[in-house]
Amino acid sequence: MSTILAVAWFGQRYNVSVIDMPVPTITNQIDVVVRITSSAICGSDLHMYHGFGGTPNVPYGFGHEAVGYISSVGDAVSSLEVGDYVIIPDNADDGHWGPSHPLSFGVGSAFYGGLQDVFTTGWHVISYSGFQPGDTVAIFGAGPVGLLAAYSAKLRGASRMYVVDRIASRLEQAESLGPSPSTSPNKTPLDCVGFESVNATGDPHNGIILENMVAVTSVCGGIGIGGVYNGGGNSTEGAPNAGILPAEIPIPMASLWRKGLSVGRGVVLPLLRAPPLLDLIASGVA
């Protein structure tokens, strides 16, 4: 086999193609080649697909969160072997996380696949908020990360959970996680995907989630921000829709200060955060 199939973006919003690409080969002594068995769709892929972030250097391959089997290794690689089953996180580090955390047998790749990003992000956005067992949690957005944040809150002992979204099928998924209440679409119609959030009518409003989080959080409570907030501003060849959204997002600072709220936010690094979740999955707790 001289080629493989790849999902590629060619610079046009709402348009991707499946193309033939050369089979990857070892080019450096510390390289490994992984035969992918499952790959996730990252929010950054969707931002590019929607035209809010991207590059003019095309074709650009989608899918940077995956699990698979090592098919070949470089001469300088000593801790991994052909046939090893590995997790590929959503960002690069020093390359020394995976070898010391081998996967267990008997658990399907669908469970481990979330460790590259969505489960680790869902888990640690709870930590960003300063969560303690028994707390009440409100989650804005019931996409994959939001649902796993709700699941994480349940595992960690939340007393009540409220999930906010404007899509009924997502709320049904949230309700399947347990008896805690979710909002109905016609009560609080919000959809959170970081800076791509929209208002009740579906129009872009990239500050609406932050405004509502400050409004509903109790005095001396905490807020965790796991959504991406690095889009907006000027449209470019690689991001034709970026000009729709402002580069800066207003924060209701007076309410934030008056209520004494704490805010945690940032990019989750699966290389640092995934090992405890790997143990939870392997032990059957998660």
C-alpha positions as a LaTeX table, in Angstrom:
\begin{tabular}{lrrr}
\hline
Residue & $x$ (\AA) & $y$ (\AA) & $z$ (\AA) \\
\hline
Met1 & 0.00 & 0.00 & 0.00 \\
Ser2 & 1.66 & 3.23 & $-1.16$ \\
Thr3 & $-1.06$ & 5.68 & $-0.09$ \\
Ile4 & $-3.52$ & 6.17 & 2.76 \\
Leu5 & $-6.78$ & 8.11 & 3.02 \\
Ala6 & $-6.78$ & 11.45 & 4.82 \\
Val7 & $-9.40$ & 14.11 & 5.60 \\
Ala8 & $-8.07$ & 17.40 & 4.25 \\
Trp9 & $-9.13$ & 21.05 & 4.23 \\
Phe10 & $-8.27$ & 23.16 & 1.19 \\
Gly11 & $-9.03$ & 26.64 & 2.50 \\
Gln12 & $-12.77$ & 26.77 & 1.77 \\
Arg13 & $-15.12$ & 27.01 & 4.74 \\
Tyr14 & $-17.64$ & 24.19 & 5.15 \\
Asn15 & $-15.69$ & 22.05 & 2.70 \\
Val16 & $-13.37$ & 19.12 & 3.38 \\
Ser17 & $-12.26$ & 16.25 & 1.14 \\
Val18 & $-10.98$ & 12.72 & 1.55 \\
Ile19 & $-7.75$ & 12.42 & $-0.40$ \\
Asp20 & $-4.91$ & 9.98 & $-0.98$ \\
Met21 & $-1.68$ & 10.79 & 0.84 \\
Pro22 & 1.69 & 9.00 & 0.84 \\
Val23 & 2.13 & 6.45 & 3.61 \\
Pro24 & 4.23 & 8.07 & 6.38 \\
Thr25 & 7.75 & 6.78 & 6.80 \\
Ile26 & 10.49 & 7.08 & 9.39 \\
Thr27 & 12.55 & 10.20 & 8.67 \\
Asn28 & 14.29 & 10.60 & 12.04 \\
Gln29 & 15.85 & 8.08 & 14.41 \\
Ile30 & 13.40 & 9.04 & 17.18 \\
Asp31 & 10.29 & 8.80 & 14.96 \\
Val32 & 7.48 & 6.29 & 15.22 \\
Val33 & 4.70 & 5.71 & 12.70 \\
Val34 & 1.24 & 4.92 & 14.10 \\
Arg35 & $-1.50$ & 3.09 & 12.23 \\
Ile36 & $-4.59$ & 5.00 & 13.36 \\
Thr37 & $-7.61$ & 3.00 & 14.51 \\
Ser38 & $-9.73$ & 5.90 & 15.82 \\
Ser39 & $-9.47$ & 9.66 & 15.47 \\
Ala40 & $-11.48$ & 12.42 & 17.13 \\
Ile41 & $-12.73$ & 15.70 & 15.71 \\
Cys42 & $-11.20$ & 18.57 & 17.66 \\
Gly43 & $-12.87$ & 21.91 & 18.21 \\
Ser44 & $-9.95$ & 23.51 & 16.38 \\
Asp45 & $-10.85$ & 21.41 & 13.32 \\
Leu46 & $-14.38$ & 22.82 & 13.52 \\
His47 & $-13.14$ & 26.39 & 13.94 \\
Met48 & $-11.16$ & 25.95 & 10.74 \\
Tyr49 & $-14.12$ & 24.28 & 9.00 \\
His50 & $-16.33$ & 27.22 & 10.00 \\
Gly51 & $-13.80$ & 29.73 & 8.68 \\
Phe52 & $-12.79$ & 31.25 & 12.03 \\
Gly53 & $-9.25$ & 29.93 & 12.17 \\
Gly54 & $-6.96$ & 28.35 & 9.65 \\
Thr55 & $-3.95$ & 28.54 & 7.41 \\
Pro56 & $-3.43$ & 29.35 & 3.74 \\
Asn57 & $-0.97$ & 26.45 & 3.61 \\
Val58 & $-3.17$ & 23.72 & 2.18 \\
Pro59 & $-4.03$ & 20.89 & 2.07 \\
Tyr60 & $-4.27$ & 20.81 & 5.84 \\
Gly61 & $-4.98$ & 17.45 & 7.47 \\
Phe62 & $-7.76$ & 17.21 & 10.05 \\
Gly63 & $-7.59$ & 14.81 & 12.98 \\
His64 & $-4.77$ & 15.29 & 15.49 \\
Glu65 & $-6.27$ & 13.34 & 18.41 \\
Ala66 & $-6.06$ & 9.60 & 17.89 \\
Val67 & $-5.31$ & 6.12 & 19.13 \\
Gly68 & $-3.61$ & 3.40 & 17.16 \\
Tyr69 & $-0.91$ & 0.76 & 16.82 \\
Ile70 & 2.74 & 1.51 & 16.16 \\
Ser71 & 3.66 & 0.16 & 12.74 \\
Ser72 & 7.34 & 1.16 & 12.63 \\
Val73 & 9.95 & 2.74 & 14.91 \\
Gly74 & 13.19 & 4.63 & 14.40 \\
Asp75 & 16.55 & 3.14 & 15.33 \\
Ala76 & 16.90 & 5.35 & 18.42 \\
Val77 & 13.51 & 4.38 & 19.89 \\
Ser78 & 13.96 & 1.90 & 22.74 \\
Ser79 & 10.82 & 2.23 & 24.88 \\
Leu80 & 8.23 & 1.55 & 22.18 \\
Glu81 & 7.83 & $-1.41$ & 19.88 \\
Val82 & 5.92 & $-2.27$ & 16.75 \\
Gly83 & 2.43 & $-3.33$ & 17.81 \\
Asp84 & 2.20 & $-1.12$ & 20.91 \\
Tyr85 & $-1.18$ & 0.56 & 21.36 \\
Val86 & $-0.77$ & 4.28 & 22.03 \\
Ile87 & $-2.69$ & 7.50 & 22.64 \\
Ile88 & $-1.80$ & 10.54 & 20.53 \\
Pro89 & $-2.69$ & 13.73 & 22.46 \\
Asp90 & $-3.93$ & 16.92 & 20.87 \\
Asn91 & $-0.65$ & 18.78 & 21.32 \\
Ala92 & 3.03 & 17.97 & 21.31 \\
Asp93 & 5.32 & 17.96 & 24.31 \\
Asp94 & 8.65 & 16.26 & 24.87 \\
Gly95 & 7.49 & 12.88 & 23.62 \\
His96 & 8.10 & 10.98 & 26.84 \\
Trp97 & 4.62 & 10.56 & 28.28 \\
Gly98 & 3.25 & 7.50 & 26.50 \\
Pro99 & 6.03 & 4.96 & 27.13 \\
Ser100 & 5.55 & 5.01 & 30.91 \\
His101 & 1.76 & 4.61 & 30.70 \\
Pro102 & 0.99 & 1.43 & 28.71 \\
Leu103 & $-2.65$ & 0.73 & 27.93 \\
Ser104 & $-4.43$ & $-2.19$ & 29.57 \\
Phe105 & $-5.98$ & $-4.99$ & 27.58 \\
Gly106 & $-9.75$ & $-5.51$ & 27.49 \\
Val107 & $-10.90$ & $-1.90$ & 27.13 \\
Gly108 & $-11.91$ & $-0.67$ & 23.69 \\
Ser109 & $-10.29$ & 2.22 & 21.89 \\
Ala110 & $-13.52$ & 4.23 & 22.11 \\
Phe111 & $-12.88$ & 4.73 & 25.83 \\
Tyr112 & $-9.22$ & 5.60 & 25.56 \\
Gly113 & $-9.83$ & 7.89 & 22.60 \\
Gly114 & $-11.21$ & 10.61 & 24.86 \\
Leu115 & $-7.92$ & 10.92 & 26.70 \\
Gln116 & $-6.28$ & 12.79 & 23.82 \\
Asp117 & $-8.44$ & 15.82 & 24.61 \\
Val118 & $-12.16$ & 15.74 & 25.36 \\
Phe119 & $-12.19$ & 13.70 & 28.59 \\
Thr120 & $-9.12$ & 15.43 & 29.98 \\
Thr121 & $-10.59$ & 18.83 & 29.12 \\
Gly122 & $-14.00$ & 17.94 & 30.56 \\
Trp123 & $-12.39$ & 16.67 & 33.75 \\
His124 & $-10.03$ & 19.56 & 34.30 \\
Val125 & $-12.41$ & 22.39 & 33.47 \\
Ile126 & $-14.14$ & 21.17 & 36.65 \\
Ser127 & $-10.82$ & 21.56 & 38.47 \\
Tyr128 & $-10.34$ & 25.06 & 37.03 \\
Ser129 & $-13.51$ & 26.13 & 38.85 \\
Gly130 & $-12.18$ & 25.10 & 42.25 \\
Phe131 & $-14.81$ & 22.34 & 42.47 \\
Gln132 & $-15.31$ & 20.44 & 45.73 \\
Pro133 & $-17.47$ & 17.31 & 46.23 \\
Gly134 & $-21.04$ & 18.36 & 46.98 \\
Asp135 & $-20.90$ & 21.51 & 44.86 \\
Thr136 & $-23.64$ & 22.42 & 42.38 \\
Val137 & $-22.33$ & 22.68 & 38.82 \\
Ala138 & $-23.75$ & 24.51 & 35.78 \\
Ile139 & $-22.25$ & 23.49 & 32.44 \\
Phe140 & $-22.75$ & 25.72 & 29.40 \\
Gly141 & $-22.59$ & 23.67 & 26.23 \\
Ala142 & $-23.51$ & 20.00 & 25.82 \\
Gly143 & $-21.12$ & 19.03 & 23.06 \\
Pro144 & $-18.57$ & 16.25 & 23.66 \\
Val145 & $-16.49$ & 18.30 & 26.11 \\
Gly146 & $-19.54$ & 19.59 & 27.96 \\
Leu147 & $-21.04$ & 16.12 & 28.29 \\
Leu148 & $-17.77$ & 14.75 & 29.61 \\
Ala149 & $-17.56$ & 17.68 & 32.01 \\
Ala150 & $-21.00$ & 16.66 & 33.29 \\
Tyr151 & $-19.85$ & 13.04 & 33.53 \\
Ser152 & $-16.72$ & 14.18 & 35.37 \\
Ala153 & $-18.76$ & 16.26 & 37.80 \\
Lys154 & $-20.94$ & 13.24 & 38.51 \\
Leu155 & $-17.89$ & 11.02 & 39.12 \\
Arg156 & $-16.41$ & 13.63 & 41.42 \\
Gly157 & $-19.50$ & 14.02 & 43.60 \\
Ala158 & $-21.49$ & 17.00 & 42.37 \\
Ser159 & $-24.74$ & 17.36 & 44.30 \\
Arg160 & $-26.64$ & 18.86 & 41.36 \\
Met161 & $-25.83$ & 19.53 & 37.71 \\
Tyr162 & $-27.41$ & 21.97 & 35.29 \\
Val163 & $-26.55$ & 21.63 & 31.61 \\
Val164 & $-27.35$ & 24.53 & 29.27 \\
Asp165 & $-27.70$ & 24.13 & 25.51 \\
Arg166 & $-30.07$ & 25.08 & 22.68 \\
Ile167 & $-30.06$ & 21.66 & 20.97 \\
Ala168 & $-32.60$ & 19.18 & 22.35 \\
Ser169 & $-30.69$ & 16.02 & 21.39 \\
Arg170 & $-27.66$ & 17.19 & 23.36 \\
Leu171 & $-29.80$ & 17.82 & 26.43 \\
Glu172 & $-31.23$ & 14.32 & 26.10 \\
Gln173 & $-27.69$ & 12.97 & 26.20 \\
Ala174 & $-26.99$ & 15.08 & 29.28 \\
Glu175 & $-30.09$ & 13.73 & 31.02 \\
Ser176 & $-28.92$ & 10.17 & 30.37 \\
Leu177 & $-25.94$ & 10.82 & 32.65 \\
Gly178 & $-28.12$ & 10.90 & 35.75 \\
Pro179 & $-31.12$ & 12.37 & 37.56 \\
Ser180 & $-29.74$ & 15.91 & 37.86 \\
Pro181 & $-31.80$ & 18.48 & 35.95 \\
Ser182 & $-30.93$ & 19.95 & 32.58 \\
Thr183 & $-32.44$ & 23.09 & 31.13 \\
Ser184 & $-34.96$ & 22.81 & 28.33 \\
Pro185 & $-34.08$ & 24.45 & 24.99 \\
Asn186 & $-36.83$ & 27.06 & 25.32 \\
Lys187 & $-35.82$ & 28.09 & 28.81 \\
Thr188 & $-32.13$ & 29.00 & 28.42 \\
Pro189 & $-31.19$ & 28.61 & 24.75 \\
Leu190 & $-27.41$ & 28.85 & 24.75 \\
Asp191 & $-24.79$ & 26.94 & 22.83 \\
Cys192 & $-21.21$ & 27.09 & 24.07 \\
Val193 & $-18.20$ & 26.36 & 21.90 \\
Gly194 & $-15.89$ & 28.98 & 23.33 \\
Phe195 & $-15.63$ & 32.08 & 21.15 \\
Glu196 & $-18.08$ & 30.58 & 18.62 \\
Ser197 & $-21.01$ & 30.73 & 21.05 \\
Val198 & $-24.34$ & 32.04 & 19.79 \\
Asn199 & $-27.40$ & 33.69 & 21.32 \\
Ala200 & $-31.01$ & 32.50 & 21.50 \\
Thr201 & $-31.63$ & 33.25 & 17.82 \\
Gly202 & $-28.45$ & 31.52 & 16.66 \\
Asp203 & $-26.55$ & 34.74 & 15.95 \\
Pro204 & $-22.84$ & 34.97 & 16.93 \\
His205 & $-22.33$ & 36.41 & 20.41 \\
Asn206 & $-18.94$ & 35.38 & 21.69 \\
Gly207 & $-19.34$ & 36.92 & 25.15 \\
Ile208 & $-22.71$ & 35.45 & 26.07 \\
Ile209 & $-21.36$ & 32.40 & 27.90 \\
Leu210 & $-19.03$ & 34.43 & 30.12 \\
Glu211 & $-21.84$ & 36.88 & 30.91 \\
Asn212 & $-24.19$ & 34.09 & 31.97 \\
Met213 & $-21.57$ & 32.19 & 33.95 \\
Val214 & $-20.91$ & 35.28 & 36.05 \\
Ala215 & $-24.66$ & 35.83 & 36.45 \\
Val216 & $-25.48$ & 32.34 & 37.76 \\
Thr217 & $-22.43$ & 31.68 & 39.95 \\
Ser218 & $-23.02$ & 32.12 & 43.66 \\
Val219 & $-21.05$ & 34.52 & 45.85 \\
Cys220 & $-17.45$ & 33.33 & 46.33 \\
Gly221 & $-18.01$ & 30.61 & 43.76 \\
Gly222 & $-15.70$ & 29.57 & 40.96 \\
Ile223 & $-15.76$ & 29.56 & 37.16 \\
Gly224 & $-13.86$ & 27.19 & 34.90 \\
Ile225 & $-13.30$ & 28.11 & 31.25 \\
Gly226 & $-12.42$ & 25.26 & 28.92 \\
Gly227 & $-13.76$ & 26.73 & 25.69 \\
Val228 & $-11.36$ & 28.18 & 23.15 \\
Tyr229 & $-11.16$ & 31.98 & 23.10 \\
Asn230 & $-8.50$ & 32.81 & 20.52 \\
Gly231 & $-10.57$ & 33.66 & 17.45 \\
Gly232 & $-12.08$ & 36.81 & 16.02 \\
Gly233 & $-10.58$ & 39.97 & 14.65 \\
Asn234 & $-9.52$ & 40.35 & 11.04 \\
Ser235 & $-10.46$ & 37.95 & 8.26 \\
Thr236 & $-7.54$ & 36.32 & 6.46 \\
Glu237 & $-7.09$ & 33.90 & 3.60 \\
Gly238 & $-7.01$ & 31.02 & 6.06 \\
Ala239 & $-9.80$ & 32.40 & 8.29 \\
Pro240 & $-12.40$ & 34.11 & 6.07 \\
Asn241 & $-15.04$ & 34.35 & 8.83 \\
Ala242 & $-12.79$ & 35.73 & 11.57 \\
Gly243 & $-13.97$ & 39.30 & 10.96 \\
Ile244 & $-17.50$ & 38.39 & 12.05 \\
Leu245 & $-16.38$ & 38.24 & 15.68 \\
Pro246 & $-14.59$ & 40.93 & 17.69 \\
Ala247 & $-10.99$ & 40.28 & 18.70 \\
Glu248 & $-11.71$ & 41.17 & 22.34 \\
Ile249 & $-14.55$ & 39.85 & 24.53 \\
Pro250 & $-16.05$ & 42.06 & 27.27 \\
Ile251 & $-16.07$ & 40.65 & 30.80 \\
Pro252 & $-18.66$ & 41.78 & 33.41 \\
Met253 & $-15.88$ & 42.83 & 35.77 \\
Ala254 & $-18.09$ & 44.68 & 38.25 \\
Ser255 & $-20.22$ & 41.60 & 38.96 \\
Leu256 & $-17.16$ & 39.36 & 38.96 \\
Trp257 & $-15.50$ & 41.55 & 41.58 \\
Arg258 & $-18.61$ & 42.21 & 43.66 \\
Lys259 & $-19.42$ & 38.49 & 43.98 \\
Gly260 & $-15.81$ & 37.55 & 44.76 \\
Leu261 & $-15.64$ & 34.95 & 42.00 \\
Ser262 & $-12.56$ & 32.93 & 41.11 \\
Val263 & $-11.82$ & 32.15 & 37.46 \\
Gly264 & $-9.66$ & 29.32 & 36.14 \\
Arg265 & $-9.00$ & 28.84 & 32.46 \\
Gly266 & $-6.50$ & 27.65 & 29.90 \\
Val267 & $-5.46$ & 24.91 & 27.53 \\
Val268 & $-5.52$ & 21.43 & 29.06 \\
Leu269 & $-2.37$ & 19.40 & 28.43 \\
Pro270 & $-3.34$ & 15.71 & 28.14 \\
Leu271 & 0.32 & 14.74 & 28.50 \\
Leu272 & 0.13 & 15.96 & 32.10 \\
Arg273 & $-3.54$ & 15.36 & 32.91 \\
Ala274 & $-4.45$ & 12.04 & 31.32 \\
Pro275 & $-2.60$ & 9.46 & 33.50 \\
Pro276 & $-5.10$ & 9.53 & 36.42 \\
Leu277 & $-8.01$ & 9.25 & 33.96 \\
Leu278 & $-6.28$ & 6.35 & 32.25 \\
Asp279 & $-6.23$ & 4.58 & 35.62 \\
Leu280 & $-9.93$ & 5.36 & 36.21 \\
Ile281 & $-10.86$ & 3.83 & 32.86 \\
Ala282 & $-8.65$ & 0.76 & 33.27 \\
Ser283 & $-10.09$ & 0.10 & 36.75 \\
Gly284 & $-13.68$ & 0.39 & 35.52 \\
Val285 & $-14.52$ & 3.46 & 37.60 \\
Ala286 & $-14.96$ & 5.68 & 34.52 \\
\hline
\end{tabular}
